[in-house]
Amino acid sequence: MDRCEVCGNQYDKAFEVIFDGTRHVFDCFACAIHKLAPRCNTCGTTLLGHGMESSGKFYCCAHCARSAGVPEMQDRA
């Protein structure tokens, strides 16, 4: 059984994710999200859906991007 690299749980249904050429092992999606999901550069929110990116930095919304000095970002509905 593999051991989750976030919580340390050994689980017979653990899964692996290859991200940027590195193998990661998790026992649940919550641990995978905790480890791999980007965070908003302004407020720290975990980005689970469509975030925004500018110059290698991630933002959860146009407000956070503008607050960080990226005025061209616009939210899409």
VEXLO-667340 format. One record per atom (N, C-alpha, C, CB): x, y, z; atom name; residue number from 1. Coordinates in pm, 1 decimal. Glycine has a CB too. Layout:
// VEXLO-667340
+----------+----------+----------+------+-----+
|        X |        Y |        Z | site | pos |
+----------+----------+----------+------+-----+
|        X |        Y |        Z |   CA | NUM |
...
+----------+----------+----------+------+-----+
//
This chain:
// VEXLO-667340
+----------+----------+----------+------+-----+
|        X |        Y |        Z | site | pos |
+----------+----------+----------+------+-----+
|     83.4 |   -118.9 |      0.0 |    N |   1 |
|      0.0 |      0.0 |      0.0 |   CA |   1 |
|     87.6 |    124.9 |      0.0 |    C |   1 |
|    -94.8 |      0.0 |    121.4 |   CB |   1 |
|     45.4 |    220.6 |    -78.6 |    N |   2 |
|    117.2 |    347.3 |    -81.5 |   CA |   2 |
|     72.2 |    436.7 |     33.3 |    C |   2 |
|     96.1 |    418.2 |   -215.9 |   CB |   2 |
|    158.1 |    528.9 |     71.3 |    N |   3 |
|    130.5 |    622.5 |    179.9 |   CA |   3 |
|    109.7 |    762.1 |    120.8 |    C |   3 |
|    246.6 |    622.8 |    284.7 |   CB |   3 |
|      3.2 |    829.2 |    163.6 |    N |   4 |
|    -26.1 |    965.0 |    117.8 |   CA |   4 |
|     84.0 |   1059.2 |    165.0 |    C |   4 |
|   -164.7 |   1012.5 |    169.4 |   CB |   4 |
|    135.9 |   1139.1 |     74.3 |    N |   5 |
|    245.3 |   1229.9 |    110.5 |   CA |   5 |
|    199.2 |   1351.8 |    188.4 |    C |   5 |
|    316.8 |   1274.9 |    -13.1 |   CB |   5 |
|     68.9 |   1374.9 |    196.6 |    N |   6 |
|     17.8 |   1489.0 |    273.3 |   CA |   6 |
|    -18.4 |   1446.9 |    415.5 |    C |   6 |
|   -105.0 |   1550.4 |    203.4 |   CB |   6 |
|   -102.5 |   1344.8 |    429.2 |    N |   7 |
|   -151.8 |   1307.8 |    562.4 |   CA |   7 |
|    -84.4 |   1183.7 |    620.3 |    C |   7 |
|   -300.1 |   1284.8 |    556.6 |   CB |   7 |
|     -9.9 |   1110.0 |    536.7 |    N |   8 |
|     60.1 |    991.4 |    584.4 |   CA |   8 |
|    -23.9 |    865.4 |    593.2 |    C |   8 |
|    116.2 |   1019.1 |    716.3 |   CB |   8 |
|   -149.3 |    874.3 |    553.4 |    N |   9 |
|   -238.0 |    758.3 |    558.2 |   CA |   9 |
|   -194.7 |    652.0 |    457.1 |    C |   9 |
|   -383.1 |    800.8 |    531.5 |   CB |   9 |
|   -191.0 |    527.4 |    500.6 |    N |  10 |
|   -169.4 |    416.2 |    407.2 |   CA |  10 |
|   -306.8 |    367.7 |    364.7 |    C |  10 |
|    -83.9 |    298.9 |    472.4 |   CB |  10 |
|   -326.2 |    357.5 |    233.9 |    N |  11 |
|   -459.8 |    328.8 |    182.1 |   CA |  11 |
|   -446.8 |    241.7 |     58.8 |    C |  11 |
|   -537.2 |    459.5 |    149.3 |   CB |  11 |
|   -528.2 |    136.7 |     51.8 |    N |  12 |
|   -518.4 |     44.4 |    -61.6 |   CA |  12 |
|   -570.6 |    104.2 |   -191.5 |    C |  12 |
|   -594.0 |    -82.4 |    -31.0 |   CB |  12 |
|   -637.9 |    217.8 |   -185.1 |    N |  13 |
|   -688.9 |    283.9 |   -306.0 |   CA |  13 |
|   -617.3 |    416.7 |   -332.1 |    C |  13 |
|   -840.1 |    307.9 |   -293.5 |   CB |  13 |
|   -497.5 |    431.1 |   -277.9 |    N |  14 |
|   -419.2 |    551.6 |   -304.1 |   CA |  14 |
|   -393.9 |    563.4 |   -454.1 |    C |  14 |
|   -284.9 |    549.2 |   -225.6 |   CB |  14 |
|   -371.7 |    683.5 |   -500.2 |    N |  15 |
|   -348.1 |    705.7 |   -642.7 |   CA |  15 |
|   -227.7 |    795.6 |   -659.7 |    C |  15 |
|   -472.2 |    767.3 |   -711.2 |   CB |  15 |
|   -172.8 |    793.8 |   -778.6 |    N |  16 |
|    -57.2 |    877.9 |   -805.7 |   CA |  16 |
|    -90.5 |    982.1 |   -910.8 |    C |  16 |
|     61.7 |    793.1 |   -850.8 |   CB |  16 |
|    -23.7 |   1093.6 |   -899.0 |    N |  17 |
|    -35.6 |   1202.7 |   -994.8 |   CA |  17 |
|    106.0 |   1239.9 |  -1035.4 |    C |  17 |
|   -114.0 |   1326.4 |   -934.8 |   CB |  17 |
|    129.5 |   1247.5 |  -1165.4 |    N |  18 |
|    257.7 |   1294.8 |  -1215.4 |   CA |  18 |
|    237.9 |   1441.5 |  -1251.0 |    C |  18 |
|    308.2 |   1210.0 |  -1339.6 |   CB |  18 |
|    310.0 |   1528.9 |  -1182.2 |    N |  19 |
|    294.6 |   1672.9 |  -1201.6 |   CA |  19 |
|    433.2 |   1732.1 |  -1223.2 |    C |  19 |
|    222.4 |   1740.2 |  -1079.4 |   CB |  19 |
|    452.9 |   1796.5 |  -1336.9 |    N |  20 |
|    583.8 |   1852.5 |  -1372.3 |   CA |  20 |
|    694.4 |   1748.0 |  -1362.5 |    C |  20 |
|    616.8 |   1971.1 |  -1282.0 |   CB |  20 |
|    660.5 |   1624.8 |  -1400.8 |    N |  21 |
|    759.6 |   1517.4 |  -1402.9 |   CA |  21 |
|    787.3 |   1453.0 |  -1268.2 |    C |  21 |
|    885.9 |   1569.3 |  -1457.1 |   CB |  21 |
|    716.6 |   1495.2 |  -1163.7 |    N |  22 |
|    736.9 |   1439.8 |  -1030.5 |   CA |  22 |
|    616.4 |   1356.6 |   -990.1 |    C |  22 |
|    761.9 |   1551.8 |   -927.8 |   CB |  22 |
|    642.6 |   1237.5 |   -934.8 |    N |  23 |
|    535.3 |   1147.7 |   -890.8 |   CA |  23 |
|    491.2 |   1186.8 |   -750.2 |    C |  23 |
|    581.9 |    999.0 |   -894.2 |   CB |  23 |
|    359.4 |   1199.1 |   -733.7 |    N |  24 |
|    299.1 |   1227.8 |   -603.4 |   CA |  24 |
|    197.9 |   1118.6 |   -573.3 |    C |  24 |
|    231.6 |   1369.5 |   -600.9 |   CB |  24 |
|    184.7 |   1080.5 |   -447.2 |    N |  25 |
|     88.3 |    979.0 |   -405.3 |   CA |  25 |
|     -6.2 |   1040.3 |   -302.8 |    C |  25 |
|    160.4 |    853.9 |   -346.6 |   CB |  25 |
|   -137.2 |   1019.0 |   -323.1 |    N |  26 |
|   -240.1 |   1073.3 |   -234.2 |   CA |  26 |
|   -344.1 |    966.6 |   -203.3 |    C |  26 |
|   -307.4 |   1197.2 |   -297.3 |   CB |  26 |
|   -408.7 |    981.7 |    -88.9 |    N |  27 |
|   -516.5 |    888.9 |    -54.0 |   CA |  27 |
|   -653.6 |    945.7 |    -87.3 |    C |  27 |
|   -510.1 |    854.4 |     93.6 |   CB |  27 |
|   -661.5 |   1076.7 |   -119.4 |    N |  28 |
|   -789.3 |   1137.8 |   -154.5 |   CA |  28 |
|   -763.6 |   1264.7 |   -235.8 |    C |  28 |
|   -872.7 |   1169.7 |    -26.8 |   CB |  28 |
|   -868.1 |   1312.6 |   -300.8 |    N |  29 |
|   -856.2 |   1434.6 |   -380.3 |   CA |  29 |
|   -827.1 |   1555.6 |   -292.9 |    C |  29 |
|   -983.2 |   1458.0 |   -460.5 |   CB |  29 |
|   -880.1 |   1557.3 |   -170.2 |    N |  30 |
|   -855.8 |   1671.1 |    -81.5 |   CA |  30 |
|   -706.2 |   1689.6 |    -55.6 |    C |  30 |
|   -930.5 |   1652.2 |     51.3 |   CB |  30 |
|   -634.9 |   1580.0 |    -33.2 |    N |  31 |
|   -490.5 |   1589.2 |    -11.0 |   CA |  31 |
|   -418.2 |   1632.8 |   -138.2 |    C |  31 |
|   -434.9 |   1454.5 |     37.8 |   CB |  31 |
|   -463.1 |   1582.4 |   -253.4 |    N |  32 |
|   -401.3 |   1621.6 |   -380.6 |   CA |  32 |
|   -420.8 |   1770.6 |   -404.9 |    C |  32 |
|   -460.5 |   1540.1 |   -497.8 |   CB |  32 |
|   -540.0 |   1821.1 |   -378.7 |    N |  33 |
|   -568.0 |   1964.0 |   -395.7 |   CA |  33 |
|   -482.2 |   2045.7 |   -300.4 |    C |  33 |
|   -717.6 |   1993.8 |   -372.2 |   CB |  33 |
|   -475.3 |   2002.1 |   -176.2 |    N |  34 |
|   -395.1 |   2073.5 |    -76.3 |   CA |  34 |
|   -249.5 |   2088.1 |   -121.1 |    C |  34 |
|   -401.1 |   2000.5 |     58.5 |   CB |  34 |
|   -196.8 |   1984.5 |   -181.2 |    N |  35 |
|    -55.8 |   1983.8 |   -221.5 |   CA |  35 |
|    -30.9 |   2053.6 |   -355.6 |    C |  35 |
|     -6.1 |   1841.3 |   -229.3 |   CB |  35 |
|   -118.9 |   2032.3 |   -454.2 |    N |  36 |
|    -88.0 |   2070.7 |   -591.8 |   CA |  36 |
|   -161.6 |   2192.3 |   -647.1 |    C |  36 |
|   -115.9 |   1957.7 |   -678.4 |   CB |  36 |
|   -276.2 |   2226.4 |   -591.0 |    N |  37 |
|   -354.0 |   2337.1 |   -648.2 |   CA |  37 |
|   -283.3 |   2470.3 |   -624.0 |    C |  37 |
|   -496.5 |   2340.6 |   -587.7 |   CB |  37 |
|   -285.0 |   2557.5 |   -725.0 |    N |  38 |
|   -224.8 |   2690.0 |   -704.6 |   CA |  38 |
|   -307.9 |   2771.8 |   -606.7 |    C |  38 |
|   -211.5 |   2765.3 |   -838.8 |   CB |  38 |
|   -244.7 |   2871.7 |   -547.7 |    N |  39 |
|   -311.0 |   2962.6 |   -454.9 |   CA |  39 |
|   -309.6 |   3103.0 |   -515.2 |    C |  39 |
|   -241.6 |   2960.9 |   -314.7 |   CB |  39 |
|   -413.5 |   3178.9 |   -484.0 |    N |  40 |
|   -419.4 |   3317.5 |   -529.7 |   CA |  40 |
|   -301.8 |   3394.8 |   -470.1 |    C |  40 |
|   -555.2 |   3383.6 |   -490.3 |   CB |  40 |
|   -231.0 |   3465.9 |   -554.3 |    N |  41 |
|   -114.9 |   3542.2 |   -512.0 |   CA |  41 |
|   -152.1 |   3656.2 |   -416.6 |    C |  41 |
|    -43.2 |   3597.7 |   -633.3 |   CB |  41 |
|   -278.3 |   3701.6 |   -420.4 |    N |  42 |
|   -321.0 |   3813.4 |   -337.4 |   CA |  42 |
|   -385.0 |   3767.8 |   -206.9 |    C |  42 |
|   -417.7 |   3900.1 |   -413.9 |   CB |  42 |
|   -484.4 |   3679.0 |   -214.3 |    N |  43 |
|   -560.0 |   3643.2 |    -93.8 |   CA |  43 |
|   -532.6 |   3502.3 |    -42.7 |    C |  43 |
|   -706.0 |   3657.3 |   -120.8 |   CB |  43 |
|   -464.5 |   3420.9 |   -121.3 |    N |  44 |
|   -430.2 |   3285.9 |    -76.8 |   CA |  44 |
|   -536.7 |   3180.6 |    -99.9 |    C |  44 |
|   -398.6 |   3289.1 |     65.7 |   CB |  44 |
|   -648.1 |   3216.6 |   -161.3 |    N |  45 |
|   -753.9 |   3120.1 |   -189.4 |   CA |  45 |
|   -700.4 |   3008.1 |   -277.8 |    C |  45 |
|   -874.2 |   3189.0 |   -256.7 |   CB |  45 |
|   -737.4 |   2883.5 |   -246.3 |    N |  46 |
|   -699.5 |   2770.6 |   -329.7 |   CA |  46 |
|   -780.9 |   2774.4 |   -457.8 |    C |  46 |
|   -720.2 |   2636.6 |   -255.0 |   CB |  46 |
|   -714.9 |   2765.5 |   -571.6 |    N |  47 |
|   -783.2 |   2771.8 |   -700.1 |   CA |  47 |
|   -822.2 |   2631.3 |   -744.7 |    C |  47 |
|   -694.1 |   2840.0 |   -806.4 |   CB |  47 |
|   -950.6 |   2603.0 |   -739.9 |    N |  48 |
|  -1001.5 |   2472.1 |   -779.8 |   CA |  48 |
|  -1058.1 |   2473.6 |   -920.7 |    C |  48 |
|  -1107.5 |   2425.6 |   -682.7 |   CB |  48 |
|  -1091.1 |   2587.9 |   -969.3 |    N |  49 |
|  -1149.3 |   2599.9 |  -1102.5 |   CA |  49 |
|  -1062.9 |   2686.9 |  -1190.6 |    C |  49 |
|  -1290.5 |   2656.6 |  -1095.0 |   CB |  49 |
|  -1129.3 |   2770.9 |  -1266.4 |    N |  50 |
|  -1058.9 |   2858.2 |  -1359.4 |   CA |  50 |
|  -1010.2 |   2982.9 |  -1286.8 |    C |  50 |
|  -1149.7 |   2896.5 |  -1478.0 |   CB |  50 |
|   -883.6 |   2987.5 |  -1259.6 |    N |  51 |
|   -824.5 |   3107.1 |  -1202.0 |   CA |  51 |
|   -772.3 |   3195.0 |  -1314.5 |    C |  51 |
|   -711.4 |   3071.3 |  -1102.4 |   CB |  51 |
|   -693.4 |   3290.1 |  -1278.2 |    N |  52 |
|   -630.9 |   3380.1 |  -1374.8 |   CA |  52 |
|   -481.1 |   3374.5 |  -1352.1 |    C |  52 |
|   -685.1 |   3526.7 |  -1361.4 |   CB |  52 |
|   -405.8 |   3389.8 |  -1459.3 |    N |  53 |
|   -261.0 |   3385.2 |  -1448.0 |   CA |  53 |
|   -199.5 |   3499.7 |  -1526.6 |    C |  53 |
|   -206.6 |   3250.3 |  -1497.3 |   CB |  53 |
|   -100.6 |   3561.3 |  -1466.9 |    N |  54 |
|    -26.7 |   3667.6 |  -1533.4 |   CA |  54 |
|    116.8 |   3663.3 |  -1482.6 |    C |  54 |
|    -92.0 |   3807.8 |  -1507.8 |   CB |  54 |
|    210.3 |   3653.8 |  -1574.9 |    N |  55 |
|    353.5 |   3652.5 |  -1542.1 |   CA |  55 |
|    388.0 |   3547.5 |  -1437.3 |    C |  55 |
|    396.8 |   3789.3 |  -1492.8 |   CB |  55 |
|    324.3 |   3429.3 |  -1449.9 |    N |  56 |
|    354.3 |   3318.2 |  -1360.3 |   CA |  56 |
|    289.4 |   3326.7 |  -1223.5 |    C |  56 |
|    499.4 |   3308.2 |  -1342.9 |   CB |  56 |
|    204.5 |   3426.2 |  -1201.5 |    N |  57 |
|    133.2 |   3440.2 |  -1074.2 |   CA |  57 |
|    -14.0 |   3412.6 |  -1097.5 |    C |  57 |
|    153.8 |   3582.0 |  -1012.8 |   CB |  57 |
|    -77.6 |   3347.8 |   -998.9 |    N |  58 |
|   -217.7 |   3308.8 |  -1010.8 |   CA |  58 |
|   -305.2 |   3397.9 |   -923.9 |    C |  58 |
|   -236.4 |   3161.5 |   -972.0 |   CB |  58 |
|   -428.4 |   3421.2 |   -973.4 |    N |  59 |
|   -525.7 |   3502.8 |   -901.7 |   CA |  59 |
|   -661.0 |   3433.8 |   -909.8 |    C |  59 |
|   -532.7 |   3647.7 |   -960.1 |   CB |  59 |
|   -741.6 |   3451.5 |   -803.7 |    N |  60 |
|   -873.5 |   3388.4 |   -803.2 |   CA |  60 |
|   -977.1 |   3471.6 |   -878.4 |    C |  60 |
|   -919.8 |   3365.7 |   -660.4 |   CB |  60 |
|   -952.5 |   3602.0 |   -892.1 |    N |  61 |
|  -1049.5 |   3689.9 |   -958.2 |   CA |  61 |
|   -979.1 |   3816.1 |  -1007.6 |    C |  61 |
|  -1166.0 |   3726.6 |   -861.6 |   CB |  61 |
|  -1050.5 |   3891.7 |  -1087.9 |    N |  62 |
|   -993.8 |   4015.0 |  -1143.3 |   CA |  62 |
|   -964.2 |   4116.7 |  -1033.1 |    C |  62 |
|  -1089.7 |   4075.9 |  -1246.7 |   CB |  62 |
|  -1045.4 |   4120.3 |   -928.6 |    N |  63 |
|  -1021.1 |   4213.3 |   -818.5 |   CA |  63 |
|   -884.2 |   4187.8 |   -755.3 |    C |  63 |
|  -1131.9 |   4201.0 |   -712.3 |   CB |  63 |
|   -853.4 |   4060.5 |   -728.7 |    N |  64 |
|   -723.4 |   4026.9 |   -669.8 |   CA |  64 |
|   -609.5 |   4058.3 |   -766.9 |    C |  64 |
|   -719.3 |   3878.1 |   -630.1 |   CB |  64 |
|   -631.1 |   4033.4 |   -895.1 |    N |  65 |
|   -527.4 |   4064.4 |   -994.7 |   CA |  65 |
|   -503.6 |   4214.9 |  -1000.1 |    C |  65 |
|   -567.6 |   4011.3 |  -1134.9 |   CB |  65 |
|   -610.4 |   4293.3 |  -1003.7 |    N |  66 |
|   -595.9 |   4439.2 |  -1006.4 |   CA |  66 |
|   -527.8 |   4489.7 |   -879.6 |    C |  66 |
|   -733.1 |   4506.6 |  -1022.8 |   CB |  66 |
|   -560.9 |   4428.9 |   -765.2 |    N |  67 |
|   -497.6 |   4467.7 |   -638.6 |   CA |  67 |
|   -347.2 |   4442.6 |   -641.3 |    C |  67 |
|   -560.9 |   4391.3 |   -522.0 |   CB |  67 |
|   -306.2 |   4346.1 |   -722.8 |    N |  68 |
|   -163.1 |   4312.7 |   -735.0 |   CA |  68 |
|    -96.7 |   4388.3 |   -848.6 |    C |  68 |
|   -145.2 |   4162.7 |   -756.4 |   CB |  68 |
|   -170.2 |   4482.6 |   -910.1 |    N |  69 |
|   -111.2 |   4563.4 |  -1016.4 |   CA |  69 |
|   -122.4 |   4505.5 |  -1155.6 |    C |  69 |
|     29.8 |   4585.9 |   -986.8 |   CB |  69 |
|   -223.5 |   4420.0 |  -1177.9 |    N |  70 |
|   -248.2 |   4361.4 |  -1309.5 |   CA |  70 |
|   -385.8 |   4411.2 |  -1355.8 |    C |  70 |
|   -241.8 |   4202.4 |  -1305.1 |   CB |  70 |
|   -393.6 |   4533.7 |  -1407.7 |    N |  71 |
|   -521.9 |   4596.9 |  -1437.2 |   CA |  71 |
|   -598.8 |   4536.8 |  -1555.6 |    C |  71 |
|   -499.3 |   4740.5 |  -1463.2 |   CB |  71 |
|   -530.7 |   4466.3 |  -1643.2 |    N |  72 |
|   -597.0 |   4415.7 |  -1763.6 |   CA |  72 |
|   -685.1 |   4292.2 |  -1739.4 |    C |  72 |
|   -493.3 |   4382.5 |  -1866.9 |   CB |  72 |
|   -680.3 |   4233.2 |  -1620.1 |    N |  73 |
|   -760.3 |   4112.6 |  -1592.2 |   CA |  73 |
|   -907.0 |   4148.6 |  -1575.8 |    C |  73 |
|   -709.0 |   4040.8 |  -1465.2 |   CB |  73 |
|   -993.6 |   4064.5 |  -1632.6 |    N |  74 |
|  -1138.1 |   4083.5 |  -1621.3 |   CA |  74 |
|  -1200.9 |   3948.7 |  -1588.3 |    C |  74 |
|  -1198.7 |   4143.5 |  -1753.3 |   CB |  74 |
|  -1298.9 |   3950.7 |  -1498.0 |    N |  75 |
|  -1374.7 |   3829.3 |  -1468.0 |   CA |  75 |
|  -1462.6 |   3794.8 |  -1586.4 |    C |  75 |
|  -1459.9 |   3846.6 |  -1340.1 |   CB |  75 |
|  -1484.1 |   3666.1 |  -1605.7 |    N |  76 |
|  -1575.1 |   3619.6 |  -1711.1 |   CA |  76 |
|  -1688.9 |   3544.0 |  -1645.5 |    C |  76 |
|  -1501.0 |   3529.4 |  -1815.8 |   CB |  76 |
|  -1808.0 |   3565.2 |  -1695.0 |    N |  77 |
|  -1924.2 |   3496.3 |  -1638.2 |   CA |  77 |
|  -1971.1 |   3389.2 |  -1732.6 |    C |  77 |
|  -2038.2 |   3594.5 |  -1608.5 |   CB |  77 |
+----------+----------+----------+------+-----+
//
